[in-house]
Amino acid sequence: MIKISVNFIFLIKKIAEKITIILEYLSGDFAYKKYLEHHLKNHSKLKPLDRKNFLRNRLKNKSLQRCC
C-alpha cells in the first residue's frame, strides 16, 4: 500500500489552485468575474453583458474600456 503524506496532498492541492487561476486568466473568466463585480457595484439597475458578448467585445477592443 502506498502512503501519501499530508504535505504532498497539500502541495498538489495548491498546484491545482494555481493552475485554475492561470486557466481562468487565460480564458477570460477572471476578467468577466471582475466585470460582473464592477457592474453590480456601479450599474446594478442595468443588465450586464453575458459572458459570450463580454468576451467578444473584449477581443474586439483588446480591452473593455472603463465606463467610470
N, CA, C and O atoms as a MOPAC input file, in Angstrom:
PM7 MOZYME 1SCF
protein

 N      0.84700 1    -1.18700 1     0.00000 1
 C      0.00000 1     0.00000 1     0.00000 1
 C      0.88600 1     1.24100 1     0.00000 1
 O      1.89700 1     1.29800 1     0.69900 1
 N      0.49000 1     2.23200 1    -0.79400 1
 C      1.27500 1     3.45600 1    -0.91600 1
 C      0.80500 1     4.45700 1     0.13400 1
 O     -0.38700 1     4.73200 1     0.27900 1
 N      1.78300 1     4.98900 1     0.85900 1
 C      1.47400 1     6.02300 1     1.84300 1
 C      1.78500 1     7.38600 1     1.23200 1
 O      2.89800 1     7.63900 1     0.77100 1
 N      0.79400 1     8.24300 1     1.23800 1
 C      0.96500 1     9.59500 1     0.71900 1
 C      0.90100 1    10.55500 1     1.89400 1
 O     -0.05000 1    10.54200 1     2.67600 1
 N      1.92800 1    11.38800 1     2.00600 1
 C      1.97300 1    12.31000 1     3.13600 1
 C      0.94300 1    13.42500 1     2.95600 1
 O      0.52600 1    13.74200 1     1.84300 1
 N      0.56100 1    13.99000 1     4.05600 1
 C     -0.39300 1    15.10200 1     4.06100 1
 C      0.22700 1    16.29400 1     3.35200 1
 O     -0.47300 1    17.03100 1     2.65700 1
 N      1.52800 1    16.49600 1     3.51600 1
 C      2.20000 1    17.61400 1     2.85800 1
 C      2.14900 1    17.47900 1     1.33800 1
 O      1.98200 1    18.47500 1     0.63500 1
 N      2.29000 1    16.26600 1     0.83100 1
 C      2.22700 1    16.02900 1    -0.60400 1
 C      0.83200 1    16.34200 1    -1.15000 1
 O      0.69800 1    16.95800 1    -2.20700 1
 N     -0.18300 1    15.92200 1    -0.43900 1
 C     -1.56500 1    16.19500 1    -0.84700 1
 C     -1.83000 1    17.70300 1    -0.81900 1
 O     -2.48200 1    18.23900 1    -1.71500 1
 N     -1.32200 1    18.38200 1     0.21300 1
 C     -1.47600 1    19.83600 1     0.32600 1
 C     -0.78700 1    20.52800 1    -0.85100 1
 O     -1.32900 1    21.47400 1    -1.42200 1
 N      0.40900 1    20.05200 1    -1.21200 1
 C      1.15200 1    20.62100 1    -2.32800 1
 C      0.39100 1    20.44200 1    -3.64100 1
 O      0.29900 1    21.37800 1    -4.43500 1
 N     -0.14500 1    19.27100 1    -3.87200 1
 C     -0.93100 1    19.00400 1    -5.08900 1
 C     -2.15500 1    19.91200 1    -5.14000 1
 O     -2.50500 1    20.42500 1    -6.20300 1
 N     -2.80300 1    20.11000 1    -4.00300 1
 C     -3.97700 1    20.98400 1    -3.94200 1
 C     -3.59600 1    22.41800 1    -4.30200 1
 O     -4.31100 1    23.07500 1    -5.05900 1
 N     -2.48700 1    22.90700 1    -3.77300 1
 C     -2.03700 1    24.26800 1    -4.06100 1
 C     -1.67400 1    24.43600 1    -5.53700 1
 O     -1.97800 1    25.46500 1    -6.14100 1
 N     -1.02800 1    23.43100 1    -6.11200 1
 C     -0.67500 1    23.47800 1    -7.53100 1
 C     -1.94400 1    23.52000 1    -8.38300 1
 O     -2.01900 1    24.28200 1    -9.34600 1
 N     -2.93100 1    22.70900 1    -8.03300 1
 C     -4.20100 1    22.69300 1    -8.76700 1
 C     -4.89800 1    24.05300 1    -8.68100 1
 O     -5.47400 1    24.51600 1    -9.66600 1
 N     -4.85000 1    24.68900 1    -7.52100 1
 C     -5.45700 1    26.01800 1    -7.36400 1
 C     -4.76500 1    27.03800 1    -8.25900 1
 O     -5.42500 1    27.86400 1    -8.89100 1
 N     -3.43600 1    26.98100 1    -8.31400 1
 C     -2.67600 1    27.92200 1    -9.15400 1
 C     -2.97900 1    27.69400 1   -10.62900 1
 O     -3.13200 1    28.65400 1   -11.38400 1
 N     -3.06500 1    26.44400 1   -11.04200 1
 C     -3.38500 1    26.13000 1   -12.43900 1
 C     -4.77700 1    26.64500 1   -12.78600 1
 O     -4.99300 1    27.16200 1   -13.88200 1
 N     -5.71700 1    26.50600 1   -11.85900 1
 C     -7.07700 1    27.00800 1   -12.08000 1
 C     -7.07000 1    28.51800 1   -12.27700 1
 O     -7.75700 1    29.03100 1   -13.16000 1
 N     -6.30500 1    29.22900 1   -11.46900 1
 C     -6.21400 1    30.69100 1   -11.58600 1
 C     -5.62800 1    31.07700 1   -12.94100 1
 O     -6.12300 1    31.99300 1   -13.59600 1
 N     -4.57900 1    30.38200 1   -13.35800 1
 C     -3.95400 1    30.67300 1   -14.64900 1
 C     -4.93300 1    30.41400 1   -15.79400 1
 O     -5.03100 1    31.21900 1   -16.72000 1
 N     -5.65000 1    29.30600 1   -15.73500 1
 C     -6.61700 1    28.99900 1   -16.78800 1
 C     -7.76200 1    30.00100 1   -16.83000 1
 O     -8.23000 1    30.36600 1   -17.90800 1
 N     -8.21600 1    30.44900 1   -15.65700 1
 C     -9.26500 1    31.47700 1   -15.62100 1
 C     -8.76800 1    32.76400 1   -16.25300 1
 O     -9.50300 1    33.42700 1   -16.98600 1
 N     -7.53000 1    33.11600 1   -15.97500 1
 C     -6.96000 1    34.33500 1   -16.54200 1
 C     -6.83700 1    34.22000 1   -18.06200 1
 O     -7.20100 1    35.14400 1   -18.78900 1
 N     -6.32800 1    33.09400 1   -18.53400 1
 C     -6.12800 1    32.91200 1   -19.96800 1
 C     -7.43900 1    32.80900 1   -20.73800 1
 O     -7.51500 1    33.24300 1   -21.88700 1
 N     -8.45800 1    32.24900 1   -20.12800 1
 C     -9.73600 1    32.05900 1   -20.82100 1
 C    -10.62300 1    33.30200 1   -20.78700 1
 O    -11.61800 1    33.37200 1   -21.50700 1
 N    -10.27200 1    34.27400 1   -19.96400 1
 C    -11.09100 1    35.47700 1   -19.85300 1
 C    -12.09300 1    35.41100 1   -18.71000 1
 O    -12.79400 1    36.38900 1   -18.45100 1
 N    -12.17300 1    34.28800 1   -18.03100 1
 C    -13.12000 1    34.14900 1   -16.92000 1
 C    -12.81400 1    35.12700 1   -15.79800 1
 O    -13.72700 1    35.67100 1   -15.17700 1
 N    -11.53500 1    35.35000 1   -15.53800 1
 C    -11.15400 1    36.27900 1   -14.47800 1
 C    -11.64800 1    37.68900 1   -14.80600 1
 O    -12.21400 1    38.37500 1   -13.95500 1
 N    -11.42400 1    38.10900 1   -16.05600 1
 C    -11.86300 1    39.44400 1   -16.47000 1
 C    -13.37700 1    39.56200 1   -16.39800 1
 O    -13.90200 1    40.60400 1   -16.00600 1
 N    -14.08200 1    38.49600 1   -16.77400 1
 C    -15.53800 1    38.54400 1   -16.73800 1
 C    -16.04800 1    38.63100 1   -15.30200 1
 O    -17.01000 1    39.34800 1   -15.02500 1
 N    -15.40400 1    37.90300 1   -14.39000 1
 C    -15.79300 1    37.98200 1   -12.97500 1
 C    -15.57600 1    39.38900 1   -12.43100 1
 O    -16.41800 1    39.91500 1   -11.70300 1
 N    -14.44800 1    39.99700 1   -12.78400 1
 C    -14.17600 1    41.36800 1   -12.33300 1
 C    -15.19700 1    42.33800 1   -12.94000 1
 O    -15.66300 1    43.25900 1   -12.26800 1
 N    -15.53700 1    42.12400 1   -14.20300 1
 C    -16.54200 1    42.95600 1   -14.85700 1
 C    -17.87900 1    42.85200 1   -14.13200 1
 O    -18.52400 1    43.86800 1   -13.87300 1
 N    -18.30000 1    41.63000 1   -13.80300 1
 C    -19.57700 1    41.44600 1   -13.11300 1
 C    -19.57500 1    42.11100 1   -11.74300 1
 O    -20.56700 1    42.72400 1   -11.34900 1
 N    -18.46700 1    41.99300 1   -11.01400 1
 C    -18.36300 1    42.65500 1    -9.70300 1
 C    -18.50300 1    44.16500 1    -9.86000 1
 O    -19.25100 1    44.80600 1    -9.12200 1
 N    -17.78200 1    44.72600 1   -10.82100 1
 C    -17.84100 1    46.16700 1   -11.06600 1
 C    -19.24600 1    46.58800 1   -11.49300 1
 O    -19.78100 1    47.58500 1   -11.01000 1
 N    -19.82500 1    45.82400 1   -12.39300 1
 C    -21.15900 1    46.15000 1   -12.91200 1
 C    -22.19600 1    46.12500 1   -11.79400 1
 O    -23.03400 1    47.02200 1   -11.70200 1
 N    -22.14400 1    45.11500 1   -10.95600 1
 C    -23.09600 1    45.00600 1    -9.85200 1
 C    -22.94600 1    46.17000 1    -8.87700 1
 O    -23.93500 1    46.70700 1    -8.37900 1
 N    -21.71900 1    46.54700 1    -8.61500 1
 C    -21.44900 1    47.63400 1    -7.66400 1
 C    -21.84800 1    48.99900 1    -8.22400 1
 O    -22.38600 1    49.83200 1    -7.49400 1
 N    -21.58900 1    49.23600 1    -9.51800 1
 C    -21.75200 1    50.57100 1   -10.07400 1
 C    -22.93500 1    50.75700 1   -11.02400 1
 O    -23.34800 1    51.88600 1   -11.29100 1
 N    -23.47400 1    49.66500 1   -11.52600 1
 C    -24.54800 1    49.75900 1   -12.52400 1
 C    -25.61600 1    48.70200 1   -12.26600 1
 O    -26.05100 1    48.01400 1   -13.18900 1
 N    -26.02400 1    48.57900 1   -11.05100 1
 C    -26.90800 1    47.47700 1   -10.65200 1
 C    -28.26900 1    47.50100 1   -11.34400 1
 O    -28.94100 1    46.47100 1   -11.41000 1
 N    -28.68200 1    48.64200 1   -11.85300 1
 C    -30.00100 1    48.71300 1   -12.49800 1
 C    -29.96400 1    48.26000 1   -13.95700 1
 O    -31.00700 1    48.00300 1   -14.55800 1
 N    -28.77000 1    48.16400 1   -14.51800 1
 C    -28.62500 1    47.74800 1   -15.91100 1
 C    -28.26600 1    46.26800 1   -15.98600 1
 O    -27.61400 1    45.72400 1   -15.09400 1
 N    -28.69900 1    45.63500 1   -17.05500 1
 C    -28.37800 1    44.22100 1   -17.25900 1
 C    -26.93700 1    44.10500 1   -17.76800 1
 O    -26.56600 1    44.79500 1   -18.71800 1
 N    -26.12800 1    43.25000 1   -17.15500 1
 C    -24.74500 1    43.10000 1   -17.62700 1
 C    -24.68700 1    42.30000 1   -18.91900 1
 O    -25.62300 1    41.57600 1   -19.25900 1
 N    -23.58100 1    42.43900 1   -19.63000 1
 C    -23.35800 1    41.62100 1   -20.81700 1
 C    -23.23700 1    40.16200 1   -20.39700 1
 O    -22.73500 1    39.86000 1   -19.31400 1
 N    -23.69600 1    39.26300 1   -21.25600 1
 C    -23.44200 1    37.85700 1   -20.96500 1
 C    -21.97600 1    37.56300 1   -21.28600 1
 O    -21.29700 1    38.37400 1   -21.91400 1
 N    -21.49900 1    36.40200 1   -20.85500 1
 C    -20.07900 1    36.07500 1   -20.98900 1
 C    -19.62700 1    36.10600 1   -22.45100 1
 O    -18.55600 1    36.62700 1   -22.76500 1
 N    -20.44100 1    35.55200 1   -23.33200 1
 C    -20.09400 1    35.48200 1   -24.74500 1
 C    -19.90100 1    36.87900 1   -25.34400 1
 O    -18.90500 1    37.13800 1   -26.02100 1
 N    -20.85200 1    37.76900 1   -25.09100 1
 C    -20.76100 1    39.13200 1   -25.61900 1
 C    -19.64200 1    39.92100 1   -24.95500 1
 O    -18.99300 1    40.74300 1   -25.60100 1
 N    -19.41500 1    39.67800 1   -23.67500 1
 C    -18.31400 1    40.34500 1   -22.98700 1
 C    -16.98300 1    39.97200 1   -23.63400 1
 O    -16.16200 1    40.84000 1   -23.92800 1
 N    -16.77800 1    38.67300 1   -23.85200 1
 C    -15.51100 1    38.22000 1   -24.43400 1
 C    -15.36200 1    38.70200 1   -25.87700 1
 O    -14.26400 1    39.06100 1   -26.30300 1
 N    -16.44600 1    38.71000 1   -26.61500 1
 C    -16.40500 1    39.22100 1   -27.99500 1
 C    -16.00900 1    40.69700 1   -27.98800 1
 O    -15.15100 1    41.11800 1   -28.76300 1
 N    -16.63100 1    41.46900 1   -27.12000 1
 C    -16.32600 1    42.89400 1   -27.00700 1
 C    -14.87900 1    43.10100 1   -26.56000 1
 O    -14.18800 1    43.99700 1   -27.04500 1
 N    -14.44100 1    42.27400 1   -25.64700 1
 C    -13.06800 1    42.38200 1   -25.13200 1
 C    -12.05400 1    42.10400 1   -26.22900 1
 O    -11.05100 1    42.81000 1   -26.33600 1
 N    -12.30100 1    41.09100 1   -27.03900 1
 C    -11.39400 1    40.78000 1   -28.13700 1
 C    -11.40600 1    41.88100 1   -29.19100 1
 O    -10.36700 1    42.24400 1   -29.74300 1
 N    -12.58600 1    42.39800 1   -29.45600 1
 C    -12.72500 1    43.44000 1   -30.47300 1
 C    -11.97900 1    44.71000 1   -30.06400 1
 O    -11.33300 1    45.35100 1   -30.89300 1
 N    -12.07200 1    45.06400 1   -28.79900 1
 C    -11.45900 1    46.31400 1   -28.32500 1
 C    -10.11200 1    46.10800 1   -27.64900 1
 O     -9.50600 1    47.06600 1   -27.16700 1
 N     -9.63900 1    44.86600 1   -27.60900 1
 C     -8.40400 1    44.49200 1   -26.92300 1
 C     -8.52700 1    44.59900 1   -25.41100 1
 O     -7.87500 1    43.85500 1   -24.67900 1
 N     -9.34500 1    45.50300 1   -24.95000 1
 C     -9.66900 1    45.56900 1   -23.53100 1
 C    -10.96000 1    46.34700 1   -23.39500 1
 O    -11.19300 1    47.31800 1   -24.11400 1
 N    -11.78600 1    45.92000 1   -22.47900 1
 C    -13.05600 1    46.59200 1   -22.27500 1
 C    -12.78800 1    47.95500 1   -21.66700 1
 O    -12.19200 1    48.05700 1   -20.59500 1
 N    -13.22300 1    48.99400 1   -22.34600 1
 C    -12.97400 1    50.33300 1   -21.83900 1
 C    -13.82400 1    50.58400 1   -20.61400 1
 O    -14.98400 1    50.18100 1   -20.53800 1
 N    -13.22900 1    51.24500 1   -19.68300 1
 C    -13.92600 1    51.52400 1   -18.43500 1
 C    -15.00000 1    52.57300 1   -18.64800 1
 O    -14.81800 1    53.53300 1   -19.39700 1
 N    -16.09900 1    52.37500 1   -17.99000 1
 C    -17.18500 1    53.33800 1   -18.08600 1
 C    -17.04800 1    54.41100 1   -17.00600 1
 O    -17.65200 1    55.47900 1   -17.10000 1
 N    -16.25900 1    54.12100 1   -15.99600 1
 C    -16.13100 1    55.03400 1   -14.86000 1
 C    -14.69500 1    55.49700 1   -14.69000 1
 O    -14.40000 1    56.27200 1   -13.78100 1

